[in-house]
Amino acid sequence: MLKKAHRLFAWLLSPAVLMMSHQSLADEVKRWGVNMPQGVTQMSQEIYGLHMNIFWWCVGIGVVVFGVMFYSMIVHRKANGAKASNFHESTTLEIIWTVAPFLILIIMAVPATKTLVKIYDTSESEVDILITGYQWKWKYDYIENDVSFFSSLSTPADEIFNRAPKNPNYLLEVDEPLVIPTGKKVRFLITAADVIHAWWVPDLAVKKDAIPGFVNESWTRIEEPGIYRGQCAELCGKDHGFMPIVVKAVPEAEYQQWIAAKQADAKALKALTEKTFTFDELYTKGEEVYVKNCAACHMANGEGVPGVFPALKGSAVAMGPINVHNAMVIDGVPGTAMQAFGAQLSEVDVAAVVTYERNAWGNNMGDHVQPIDILKHKQGK
């Protein structure tokens, strides 16, 4: 970071930079990423404006303070025969250096307070979304529409492990973006299911901690359609860097179509719970679910990470009683990194992944689980 700052400072003093236009200079500084983004919402632009106003106030204060200091050292130095003045216990000076900073702080506090009031005003929202952080994904619940889904990293493993070139949105792409309508005030209710996370989208000027057992609030209003990306901003475990956020703003009509499609998908998934699947269907589906949700810890080959994450290949769980295996996937294991996937995965997905784990990597148990069995377990039957 220090080397980057030195390079930037040297670049700013170069003749080429001094000859740049104001816009070109602004574009170059933005490319270096040394300032906060201006954002795409009215609120984000107001925050940016406040930030720049306070910044220039601080620059002005610095110029005055250092100007007086250097002037005094140069003009009133001992070599010129200057003698120190004695103004000990000067009432006038005491008043000046007390009142002046106080007035400056008041001038800064007034616009800052107005902006903070707007930031925390989540009233009169038109869409309410509950955001829950998990290790390591986000769950979105559209409260008024009975729509719920998880959003996970979709960057290919080949890119992560340097087997393929990285695309421009490396580690900032998901399988299911958060879709919101343009021109409407959207309130975010932010919490977590396990550890502290932080939901952060710079272009929206939204950054809130997601704390288990506590709900934080924030809001946004996006006027133009677009895709905006962010990340978890709180160190939350080994895959903290693989927990991106993608917000997709669309026109109201398109948003309503998307909501209707999601509701239809939920009904279709519920109907699948009562369907009897073949072994091959469950195994194929289970492999997809495993790669997406389990391979990060237990590895694609099922051998886990010795001393950290247990192996499933040849394990007592995968080759033991099937009801114990179901319970472990659904309810998790308290006190360990094994999460409860009952609320994260559908009955179909849980049945499929258990079937896959019991028959992959040479386990070959030959049995399988139906979604209705998972539903009965959840219902305590």
C-alpha positions as a Python dict, from the first residue, in 0.01 Angstrom:
ca = {
    (1, 'M'): (0, 0, 0),
    (2, 'L'): (286, 235, 91),
    (3, 'K'): (462, 162, -237),
    (4, 'K'): (138, 233, -424),
    (5, 'A'): (105, 568, -244),
    (6, 'H'): (466, 658, -333),
    (7, 'R'): (404, 574, -699),
    (8, 'L'): (86, 780, -701),
    (9, 'F'): (261, 1078, -540),
    (10, 'A'): (544, 1064, -794),
    (11, 'W'): (292, 1033, -1075),
    (12, 'L'): (95, 1336, -953),
    (13, 'L'): (411, 1550, -960),
    (14, 'S'): (515, 1439, -1309),
    (15, 'P'): (506, 1696, -1597),
    (16, 'A'): (256, 1484, -1789),
    (17, 'V'): (5, 1504, -1506),
    (18, 'L'): (53, 1878, -1458),
    (19, 'M'): (-45, 1928, -1823),
    (20, 'M'): (-362, 1714, -1796),
    (21, 'S'): (-710, 1859, -1809),
    (22, 'H'): (-919, 1851, -1493),
    (23, 'Q'): (-1140, 1570, -1634),
    (24, 'S'): (-844, 1360, -1744),
    (25, 'L'): (-686, 1398, -1402),
    (26, 'A'): (-1013, 1298, -1234),
    (27, 'D'): (-1038, 990, -1457),
    (28, 'E'): (-682, 886, -1376),
    (29, 'V'): (-732, 930, -1000),
    (30, 'K'): (-1050, 721, -1025),
    (31, 'R'): (-854, 450, -1204),
    (32, 'W'): (-608, 440, -915),
    (33, 'G'): (-899, 392, -674),
    (34, 'V'): (-785, 644, -413),
    (35, 'N'): (-1126, 798, -353),
    (36, 'M'): (-1467, 662, -260),
    (37, 'P'): (-1704, 599, -554),
    (38, 'Q'): (-1962, 862, -639),
    (39, 'G'): (-2234, 599, -670),
    (40, 'V'): (-2553, 585, -875),
    (41, 'T'): (-2818, 690, -622),
    (42, 'Q'): (-2909, 1034, -496),
    (43, 'M'): (-2808, 926, -145),
    (44, 'S'): (-2469, 795, -256),
    (45, 'Q'): (-2397, 1119, -442),
    (46, 'E'): (-2496, 1324, -138),
    (47, 'I'): (-2259, 1117, 77),
    (48, 'Y'): (-1984, 1166, -179),
    (49, 'G'): (-2049, 1542, -184),
    (50, 'L'): (-2032, 1557, 197),
    (51, 'H'): (-1710, 1359, 192),
    (52, 'M'): (-1548, 1595, -59),
    (53, 'N'): (-1666, 1908, 124),
    (54, 'I'): (-1517, 1788, 453),
    (55, 'F'): (-1203, 1680, 269),
    (56, 'W'): (-1148, 2027, 124),
    (57, 'W'): (-1220, 2185, 463),
    (58, 'C'): (-944, 1965, 607),
    (59, 'V'): (-711, 2059, 320),
    (60, 'G'): (-779, 2428, 386),
    (61, 'I'): (-712, 2387, 758),
    (62, 'G'): (-392, 2198, 679),
    (63, 'V'): (-275, 2472, 440),
    (64, 'V'): (-336, 2743, 702),
    (65, 'V'): (-175, 2552, 990),
    (66, 'F'): (131, 2438, 796),
    (67, 'G'): (156, 2775, 621),
    (68, 'V'): (176, 2958, 955),
    (69, 'M'): (420, 2696, 1086),
    (70, 'F'): (659, 2715, 790),
    (71, 'Y'): (631, 3095, 773),
    (72, 'S'): (726, 3118, 1139),
    (73, 'M'): (1019, 2880, 1103),
    (74, 'I'): (1157, 3062, 798),
    (75, 'V'): (1092, 3430, 876),
    (76, 'H'): (1136, 3419, 1253),
    (77, 'R'): (1430, 3184, 1278),
    (78, 'K'): (1714, 3250, 1519),
    (79, 'A'): (1960, 3300, 1233),
    (80, 'N'): (1772, 3621, 1139),
    (81, 'G'): (1805, 3751, 1494),
    (82, 'A'): (1443, 3682, 1585),
    (83, 'K'): (1357, 3647, 1951),
    (84, 'A'): (1071, 3441, 2082),
    (85, 'S'): (764, 3636, 2189),
    (86, 'N'): (613, 3569, 2528),
    (87, 'F'): (235, 3535, 2511),
    (88, 'H'): (193, 3292, 2799),
    (89, 'E'): (-164, 3286, 2935),
    (90, 'S'): (-291, 3515, 2659),
    (91, 'T'): (-667, 3533, 2705),
    (92, 'T'): (-721, 3649, 2347),
    (93, 'L'): (-524, 3358, 2202),
    (94, 'E'): (-700, 3110, 2429),
    (95, 'I'): (-1037, 3234, 2305),
    (96, 'I'): (-931, 3224, 1938),
    (97, 'W'): (-800, 2867, 1941),
    (98, 'T'): (-1104, 2750, 2136),
    (99, 'V'): (-1377, 2930, 1942),
    (100, 'A'): (-1231, 2881, 1591),
    (101, 'P'): (-1223, 2496, 1602),
    (102, 'F'): (-1566, 2494, 1766),
    (103, 'L'): (-1715, 2699, 1482),
    (104, 'I'): (-1543, 2481, 1222),
    (105, 'L'): (-1686, 2167, 1383),
    (106, 'I'): (-2036, 2319, 1388),
    (107, 'I'): (-2007, 2411, 1019),
    (108, 'M'): (-1906, 2051, 944),
    (109, 'A'): (-2164, 1894, 1175),
    (110, 'V'): (-2471, 2062, 1022),
    (111, 'P'): (-2452, 1903, 673),
    (112, 'A'): (-2319, 1576, 819),
    (113, 'T'): (-2617, 1548, 1053),
    (114, 'K'): (-2865, 1620, 773),
    (115, 'T'): (-2710, 1345, 562),
    (116, 'L'): (-2704, 1095, 851),
    (117, 'V'): (-3074, 1157, 920),
    (118, 'K'): (-3151, 1069, 558),
    (119, 'I'): (-2928, 759, 568),
    (120, 'Y'): (-3116, 619, 869),
    (121, 'D'): (-3464, 709, 746),
    (122, 'T'): (-3603, 375, 621),
    (123, 'S'): (-3968, 483, 652),
    (124, 'E'): (-4218, 475, 365),
    (125, 'S'): (-4039, 192, 186),
    (126, 'E'): (-4217, 31, -109),
    (127, 'V'): (-4023, -298, -112),
    (128, 'D'): (-3890, -478, 197),
    (129, 'I'): (-3617, -741, 166),
    (130, 'L'): (-3469, -949, 447),
    (131, 'I'): (-3099, -1018, 385),
    (132, 'T'): (-2936, -1299, 585),
    (133, 'G'): (-2565, -1373, 576),
    (134, 'Y'): (-2444, -1734, 585),
    (135, 'Q'): (-2098, -1886, 560),
    (136, 'W'): (-2055, -1810, 272),
    (137, 'K'): (-2358, -1692, 79),
    (138, 'W'): (-2653, -1454, 107),
    (139, 'K'): (-3020, -1535, 148),
    (140, 'Y'): (-3282, -1289, 20),
    (141, 'D'): (-3645, -1295, 140),
    (142, 'Y'): (-3894, -1067, -35),
    (143, 'I'): (-4127, -1020, 260),
    (144, 'E'): (-4441, -905, 77),
    (145, 'N'): (-4411, -1152, -213),
    (146, 'D'): (-4324, -1481, -40),
    (147, 'V'): (-4010, -1518, -253),
    (148, 'S'): (-3689, -1655, -105),
    (149, 'F'): (-3358, -1774, -251),
    (150, 'F'): (-2986, -1804, -184),
    (151, 'S'): (-2721, -1617, -381),
    (152, 'S'): (-2382, -1787, -412),
    (153, 'L'): (-2053, -1725, -591),
    (154, 'S'): (-2060, -1846, -952),
    (155, 'T'): (-1699, -1780, -1053),
    (156, 'P'): (-1568, -2104, -1212),
    (157, 'A'): (-1323, -2307, -1003),
    (158, 'D'): (-1077, -2305, -1296),
    (159, 'E'): (-1042, -1927, -1258),
    (160, 'I'): (-1003, -1947, -880),
    (161, 'F'): (-726, -2205, -907),
    (162, 'N'): (-552, -2026, -1196),
    (163, 'R'): (-636, -2289, -1455),
    (164, 'A'): (-816, -2033, -1672),
    (165, 'P'): (-789, -1656, -1732),
    (166, 'K'): (-983, -1443, -1483),
    (167, 'N'): (-1280, -1251, -1622),
    (168, 'P'): (-1346, -880, -1545),
    (169, 'N'): (-1595, -969, -1269),
    (170, 'Y'): (-1373, -1227, -1103),
    (171, 'L'): (-1517, -1321, -760),
    (172, 'L'): (-1796, -1065, -814),
    (173, 'E'): (-2052, -1284, -992),
    (174, 'V'): (-2335, -1490, -847),
    (175, 'D'): (-2585, -1750, -959),
    (176, 'E'): (-2885, -1548, -831),
    (177, 'P'): (-2861, -1165, -816),
    (178, 'L'): (-3079, -953, -588),
    (179, 'V'): (-3338, -799, -822),
    (180, 'I'): (-3505, -472, -724),
    (181, 'P'): (-3729, -226, -911),
    (182, 'T'): (-3606, 114, -1024),
    (183, 'G'): (-3767, 430, -891),
    (184, 'K'): (-3884, 269, -565),
    (185, 'K'): (-3755, 296, -210),
    (186, 'V'): (-3623, -47, -110),
    (187, 'R'): (-3565, -122, 257),
    (188, 'F'): (-3305, -382, 354),
    (189, 'L'): (-3339, -573, 683),
    (190, 'I'): (-2993, -720, 739),
    (191, 'T'): (-2901, -1003, 977),
    (192, 'A'): (-2691, -1322, 988),
    (193, 'A'): (-2745, -1688, 1070),
    (194, 'D'): (-2399, -1780, 1199),
    (195, 'V'): (-2122, -1519, 1237),
    (196, 'I'): (-2094, -1146, 1169),
    (197, 'H'): (-2098, -1052, 801),
    (198, 'A'): (-2139, -711, 633),
    (199, 'W'): (-2354, -636, 327),
    (200, 'W'): (-2169, -376, 120),
    (201, 'V'): (-2248, -236, -226),
    (202, 'P'): (-2031, 76, -286),
    (203, 'D'): (-2232, 216, -579),
    (204, 'L'): (-2544, 224, -359),
    (205, 'A'): (-2360, 365, -54),
    (206, 'V'): (-2502, 80, 153),
    (207, 'K'): (-2281, -96, 407),
    (208, 'K'): (-2436, -261, 712),
    (209, 'D'): (-2318, -529, 950),
    (210, 'A'): (-2514, -854, 946),
    (211, 'I'): (-2518, -971, 1309),
    (212, 'P'): (-2677, -1294, 1437),
    (213, 'G'): (-2983, -1219, 1649),
    (214, 'F'): (-2990, -851, 1551),
    (215, 'V'): (-3151, -674, 1255),
    (216, 'N'): (-2993, -366, 1097),
    (217, 'E'): (-3176, -147, 848),
    (218, 'S'): (-3070, 38, 535),
    (219, 'W'): (-3231, 151, 212),
    (220, 'T'): (-3174, 256, -146),
    (221, 'R'): (-3356, 401, -444),
    (222, 'I'): (-3206, 338, -789),
    (223, 'E'): (-3344, 546, -1074),
    (224, 'E'): (-3175, 378, -1371),
    (225, 'P'): (-3152, 6, -1457),
    (226, 'G'): (-2812, -151, -1406),
    (227, 'I'): (-2601, -411, -1227),
    (228, 'Y'): (-2410, -315, -915),
    (229, 'R'): (-2159, -536, -735),
    (230, 'G'): (-2030, -560, -381),
    (231, 'Q'): (-1883, -801, -127),
    (232, 'C'): (-1903, -910, 233),
    (233, 'A'): (-1699, -649, 420),
    (234, 'E'): (-1651, -834, 751),
    (235, 'L'): (-1396, -1113, 792),
    (236, 'C'): (-1630, -1408, 840),
    (237, 'G'): (-1422, -1721, 784),
    (238, 'K'): (-1205, -1899, 530),
    (239, 'D'): (-1430, -1821, 231),
    (240, 'H'): (-1491, -1457, 322),
    (241, 'G'): (-1344, -1352, -13),
    (242, 'F'): (-1591, -1574, -199),
    (243, 'M'): (-1910, -1405, -80),
    (244, 'P'): (-2002, -1147, -347),
    (245, 'I'): (-2317, -940, -383),
    (246, 'V'): (-2484, -854, -713),
    (247, 'V'): (-2780, -614, -726),
    (248, 'K'): (-2976, -593, -1049),
    (249, 'A'): (-3208, -292, -1087),
    (250, 'V'): (-3480, -336, -1348),
    (251, 'P'): (-3792, -142, -1457),
    (252, 'E'): (-4109, -204, -1255),
    (253, 'A'): (-4278, -414, -1527),
    (254, 'E'): (-3975, -643, -1559),
    (255, 'Y'): (-3953, -668, -1180),
    (256, 'Q'): (-4315, -784, -1153),
    (257, 'Q'): (-4253, -1046, -1423),
    (258, 'W'): (-3948, -1170, -1231),
    (259, 'I'): (-4146, -1192, -905),
    (260, 'A'): (-4422, -1388, -1079),
    (261, 'A'): (-4166, -1630, -1227),
    (262, 'K'): (-4003, -1681, -887),
    (263, 'Q'): (-4338, -1753, -726),
    (264, 'A'): (-4415, -2006, -1000),
    (265, 'D'): (-4075, -2172, -945),
    (266, 'A'): (-4149, -2202, -573),
    (267, 'K'): (-4481, -2373, -642),
    (268, 'A'): (-4317, -2611, -889),
    (269, 'L'): (-4043, -2696, -639),
    (270, 'K'): (-4300, -2765, -371),
    (271, 'A'): (-4476, -3004, -608),
    (272, 'L'): (-4146, -3185, -673),
    (273, 'T'): (-4128, -3274, -303),
    (274, 'E'): (-4405, -3525, -359),
    (275, 'K'): (-4243, -3673, -670),
    (276, 'T'): (-4055, -4002, -663),
    (277, 'F'): (-3716, -3964, -832),
    (278, 'T'): (-3502, -4235, -985),
    (279, 'F'): (-3158, -4309, -841),
    (280, 'D'): (-2985, -4161, -1147),
    (281, 'E'): (-3187, -3837, -1123),
    (282, 'L'): (-3097, -3797, -758),
    (283, 'Y'): (-2730, -3882, -813),
    (284, 'T'): (-2690, -3634, -1101),
    (285, 'K'): (-2870, -3357, -915),
    (286, 'G'): (-2676, -3439, -597),
    (287, 'E'): (-2343, -3391, -768),
    (288, 'E'): (-2446, -3038, -873),
    (289, 'V'): (-2561, -2955, -520),
    (290, 'Y'): (-2244, -3100, -367),
    (291, 'V'): (-2008, -2902, -593),
    (292, 'K'): (-2194, -2582, -517),
    (293, 'N'): (-2243, -2619, -141),
    (294, 'C'): (-2013, -2886, 2),
    (295, 'A'): (-1696, -2916, -207),
    (296, 'A'): (-1540, -2602, -58),
    (297, 'C'): (-1488, -2789, 271),
    (298, 'H'): (-1508, -3160, 190),
    (299, 'M'): (-1328, -3122, -145),
    (300, 'A'): (-1450, -3239, -485),
    (301, 'N'): (-1297, -3583, -426),
    (302, 'G'): (-1471, -3622, -91),
    (303, 'E'): (-1141, -3652, 97),
    (304, 'G'): (-1184, -3331, 299),
    (305, 'V'): (-897, -3140, 458),
    (306, 'P'): (-715, -3353, 718),
    (307, 'G'): (-746, -3206, 1065),
    (308, 'V'): (-988, -2936, 949),
    (309, 'F'): (-1279, -3077, 748),
    (310, 'P'): (-1359, -3450, 769),
    (311, 'A'): (-1362, -3674, 465),
    (312, 'L'): (-1689, -3815, 331),
    (313, 'K'): (-1518, -4079, 125),
    (314, 'G'): (-1544, -4399, 326),
    (315, 'S'): (-1674, -4207, 629),
    (316, 'A'): (-1893, -4347, 904),
    (317, 'V'): (-2156, -4087, 820),
    (318, 'A'): (-2181, -4152, 446),
    (319, 'M'): (-2167, -4528, 501),
    (320, 'G'): (-2374, -4538, 817),
    (321, 'P'): (-2749, -4523, 894),
    (322, 'I'): (-2925, -4310, 635),
    (323, 'N'): (-3142, -4129, 892),
    (324, 'V'): (-2828, -4013, 1076),
    (325, 'H'): (-2684, -3885, 748),
    (326, 'N'): (-3008, -3697, 674),
    (327, 'A'): (-3010, -3539, 1019),
    (328, 'M'): (-2650, -3422, 990),
    (329, 'V'): (-2713, -3246, 657),
    (330, 'I'): (-3045, -3096, 768),
    (331, 'D'): (-2956, -2994, 1125),
    (332, 'G'): (-2579, -2951, 1104),
    (333, 'V'): (-2336, -3032, 1385),
    (334, 'P'): (-2333, -2776, 1672),
    (335, 'G'): (-1988, -2652, 1766),
    (336, 'T'): (-1836, -2736, 1428),
    (337, 'A'): (-1814, -2577, 1084),
    (338, 'M'): (-2089, -2811, 959),
    (339, 'Q'): (-2384, -2586, 893),
    (340, 'A'): (-2752, -2677, 906),
    (341, 'F'): (-2854, -2698, 541),
    (342, 'G'): (-3219, -2769, 610),
    (343, 'A'): (-3310, -2403, 569),
    (344, 'Q'): (-3062, -2340, 288),
    (345, 'L'): (-3151, -2624, 53),
    (346, 'S'): (-3482, -2755, -73),
    (347, 'E'): (-3604, -3104, 15),
    (348, 'V'): (-3511, -3213, -337),
    (349, 'D'): (-3157, -3078, -303),
    (350, 'V'): (-3101, -3238, 39),
    (351, 'A'): (-3229, -3575, -82),
    (352, 'A'): (-3008, -3552, -390),
    (353, 'V'): (-2688, -3455, -210),
    (354, 'V'): (-2730, -3726, 55),
    (355, 'T'): (-2783, -3980, -221),
    (356, 'Y'): (-2471, -3857, -400),
    (357, 'E'): (-2252, -3861, -87),
    (358, 'R'): (-2359, -4219, -6),
    (359, 'N'): (-2271, -4347, -352),
    (360, 'A'): (-1982, -4133, -482),
    (361, 'W'): (-1605, -4191, -447),
    (362, 'G'): (-1651, -4566, -409),
    (363, 'N'): (-1891, -4548, -114),
    (364, 'N'): (-2147, -4735, -328),
    (365, 'M'): (-2408, -4782, -56),
    (366, 'G'): (-2671, -4846, -324),
    (367, 'D'): (-2945, -4664, -133),
    (368, 'H'): (-3108, -4326, -194),
    (369, 'V'): (-3334, -4068, -28),
    (370, 'Q'): (-3660, -3922, -159),
    (371, 'P'): (-3760, -3556, -100),
    (372, 'I'): (-4067, -3669, 95),
    (373, 'D'): (-3835, -3839, 346),
    (374, 'I'): (-3653, -3510, 403),
    (375, 'L'): (-3983, -3325, 446),
    (376, 'K'): (-4098, -3579, 706),
    (377, 'H'): (-3770, -3538, 895),
    (378, 'K'): (-3816, -3162, 905),
    (379, 'Q'): (-4172, -3207, 1029),
    (380, 'G'): (-4055, -3447, 1301),
    (381, 'K'): (-4239, -3745, 1160),
}
